Amino acid sequence: MTNSWKTRIYDNYVTNTLGDAHSGKRDMQLQCKYYQKNYAKYLPTDKKAKILELGSGMGQFYYFLLKSGYHNYEGIDLSEENISYVKKHVNPKANIFKRDILDFLHECKEGQYDVVIFNDVIEHLKREEIFEVMDGVRKILKKGGVFLIKTLNMANPFVGPAGRYIVIDHEIGFTEVSMRELLRACGYRNIRIVGTDVYVLNPLISIPAKAVSKVINCILYILSLLYGRKTIKIFDKDILAIAYK
């Protein structure tokens, strides 16, 4: 999957891309609040659960897991700079390795993991790669294991298109409908798609902002109905898919 342009982008992904939006301890703490609000309810109660993150990025989700008491974590990432950042700012002993996702999944044994995390990575893959990843993750999950996928929501007309093209390496975008279609086609069960709650700042800011966004989302839903589109119901900035083996 790796080629020359990806090497130029991913070798220094913090410098080239991620560092513009995320940096510092305050950002880590905000991301931790975000994950607590949106992900905690879908994680196993057993703190020894084996968790794999495909695309560890700058380590925000790993930081959240550590703060939540989960230590049986493994991550892979294509960027050496991302991995160095995590080991410097989150945990110097982080169990994260530089690996290509498809190569890693092909080499994994069946039924190894209780949870697989896929945050803001699926949009970087081509369709044929996505189906390979979906099949590979299903193989390595334990029976009853959960696959959590977060990606930008193309149904939101304000941030969807901008999110699709905000970086040069995005290949595809999803709505709740196309995400559900993908997961069904790949044999997952008990599929649930939700909009994520991004309002984790000071309540004086978050509460009115969330109220306004709900009104806007209702208007977008009504407009969508008027255009004959009944299947789209989520208009939040991002969608989170929860699917089980």
Secondary structure, DSSP 4 states (H G I P E B T S, - for coil): ---HHHHHHHTTHHHHTGGGT--HHHHHHHHHHHHHHHTGGGS-S-TT--EEEES-TTSHHHHHHHHTT---EEEEES-HHHHHHHHHHT-TT--EEE--HHHHHHHSPTT-EEEEEEES-GGGS-HHHHHHHHHHHHHHEEEEEEEEEEEEBTT-TTTHHHHHTSSTT----B-HHHHHHHHHHTT-EEEEEEE-----S-HHHHHHHHHHHHHHHHHHHHHHHHTT--S----SSEEEEEEE-
